């Protein structure tokens, strides 16, 4: 073989090796690209509207949930940490620096707060009688009658269907916004109007429960957990309870 022929042979061999390497690299690259929906519940492959529908159904299908985060309504911010079930709920609400506890069992609503909260709620003039009455209510579970405006105002925080029914609907044109993670759980995110109408992270593991909601119009962010995990609801003892209608001071 002439030197020229040998040089051509070497170039052909080298070119073949390079091609083989490129093909192998392409194959390896293809193998490394994992399907983000593999091993999931499959909702990540669905259109955004169908994902929203399925997560709403999943939320309704179980009795219990824990809800934590902030809701802004009528210009007022509420920080919630509530455990909810069909027959009631229990937890805390913080607003304007005041924290109070709520407990609802069936139609009976109990509210527990400090003296400062009751001093603001009763509408009194701040006199000694008002302060004394508020002191009696402080740190007791006060039973709120259904006819009182406070009942409607606060019972909604303990109602799973009311809270979730109003929260889990995004506004505007729906779209998917990739795969994410919430508390170690893989999620698919859906948005309303590219996020201005809210965003919702939906679990890709198990049932498609909602896990994180960013409300439209900067109206708060909420996380959802403990789906289907039961918890007790127990009425407070008589020594811990006062009757709102009889004990609350009037102005």
N, C-alpha and C positions, 0 to 999 in steps of 0.2 A: 504494500500500500504506500502511495506517495505521501510526502509530508502534507501536501494540500488536502489529500483525501483524509488523512488522519485528523487534521484540524477540523475539517467539516464534521467528521464523526464525533469528535469531542463536543463540538457546539451542539450537535443534534442530541447527544446524550444529556448535556447540561440543560438544554431547553426542555427535554422530556421530563427531567427531574424537577425543574421549576414548575412546570404545568401540573405534575403529580402533587407537588406540595401545595399549590394553590387550590386544587380540587379537594385535597384532604382538609386544608384549612377551612374551605367553604363548608364542607360537610360537618366539620367540628363546630363551626359557628352556628350552623343550622340546628345542631343537636342541643347547643347550649341555650337556645331561645325557648324558654319554657312558656307554655300556655298558662296565663294567669288565672284561667278559669278551670284548669285541670284539678280534679279532686274537690271541687266546690259544689254548692247546691245548684249551680247553673244559672242563677239570675243575672250574673255578669254578662251573659250573652244576649240578654233581652233588651228591647227598647226601653227608654227611661219611663215612659208611661206605664208599661207593664210592671216594671220594677216597683214603682210607687204603689200600684194597685196591690201587688203581692205583699209588700211590707205592711201595708195597712191591714190586710187580711190576717197576716201573721200576728200583728199586735193585738188584734181582736180575739184571736183564737186561744190565747192564754189568759189566765186569771190575774196574774201578778206581775209587777214590774217595779223597779226602783228608778226614780227620775231625779236628776241632779243638775243644777245649773241656774241660769238667770233668764227671767222673762221680763220684758219691758212692755207695760200696757198703760195707756192713758198718761204717758209721760212719767210713770213711776216704775222703778226697778224693783223686782222681787227675786231674791235668791232662794231657790227651793232645794230641799233635800227630802223627798217624799217617797214612801213605799205605799203602793196602791194595789187594791184588789177590788173585785166587783162589789163587795159589801161595805167598802170603806177605805180608810187610809190613815197613815200616821206619819208625822215628820215635822220639820221645822221650816219656817219662812222668815227671812230677814228683809226688812225694808227700812230705809232711812235710819240705819243704825240700830233699829230695834228688832229683836228676834223673839218670835213666839212659836209655840208648838200647837199643832192641830191634831185632833183625833176624831175620826168619824166612824161610828159603827151603825150601819143602817141609816136611819134618819136622825140619829142623835149626834150632835156636833159639840165637841168640847174644845175650848181654847185656853191655853196656859201662857201667861206672860208676866212681866214685871210690873211694878207699880207705875213706872213712867209711861208704859204703854196704856194702862187703864186711865191714867190722868189725862192723856191726850184723847182717848176714845170717848170719855164721858161728856166732854164738852163743857165741863165745869169752869168756874172762875179761878181755880187754883187755891181756894180757901182751905182752912184746916179740915172742914168736914169732907171736902172732896178728897184731900190727901189721905184722910183716915179711911175713907171708903175704898179708895184705890189700893191702899195697903192691905185691906182685907182680901181683895181679889188677887193680889200678887202671888204668883207661884202656886196658884190653885187651878185645877181644871174647872173652868167656868162653863156650865152648860148653856148653850145658846138656843133660845127658842126659835122655831122655824119662821115665825112672823117678824123677827127682828131683821133689819137691813144687813146686819153683820153676818147673818146666817148665809144669805145668798152670796155675799161678798167673799166669804172664806171657804164655804163648802166646796166651791169649784176646784180649789187646790187639792181636795181629797178625792175627787171623782175621776177615776181612770178614763171612762168613756168621754167625759167632757174635755179633759185635758188633751188626750191623744187625738180625739176627733178634730179639735181645732188646730193642732200643731203639725200633724203629719202630712199636710197638703202643701206642696210648693206652688208658687205663683208664677204665671207666665209660661213661656215655651220650655218644655222639659228636654233635658239632654243628659247624657252620661259624661262623667268627667274623670275617667280613669279608675284604677285600682289603688286602694289605700289600706291603712291599718288603724284600728281603734282598739286600744287596750289589749294588744296582742292578737286581735282577730282580724283576718282579712276582710276587706269591705270593697264594695263598688259604690262610687259616689254619683248621685244624680243632682242636677241643678235646675233651678227655675230662672229663666232669662239670664243665663250665663253667671248665675250666682246672686244677682240682685233680687231675685225672687226666692232666695233661700237655697241651702244645700242640705242633703241628707245622705249619710253614710249607712249603707245597708249590709248586714252580715252576709258573707259568702260561705259561712260555715253553719251547718244545721239549718234551722228555719231562717228565712230572710228577715230577721228582726231589725228594726231601726236601732242604730247604736249612737249616732250623733247627729244633731240637728243644729244648723245655724239659720236662725229665722230671718226672714226678709226685713229690710229696712233697719238693720242693726237692732232688732228687737229681742236679742238674747241668744244664748247658746245653751243647749241641753244635751246631756248624755243619758242613755238608757241602758240598764243592766239588770241582772238577776231576773230575767224573763222566766216565768213559771216557777220561781222559787217562793214557796209559801212562807208566811210569817203570821204570828198571832195578833189578833186585835182584842184587847181586853179593856172593859170599862173600868175607869179608875174607881178606887174605893170611895165610900161616902166621906171619909175624913179628908180626902184630897179634892173633893168636889164642892162647888158652890153653884147656886142657881142664878144665872145671869139676870133673869127678869126680877128677882126679888132682891138681889144684892147690889146690882150696879147703881151707883149714885145718879140722881137726875139733877139737871141744872134748872 
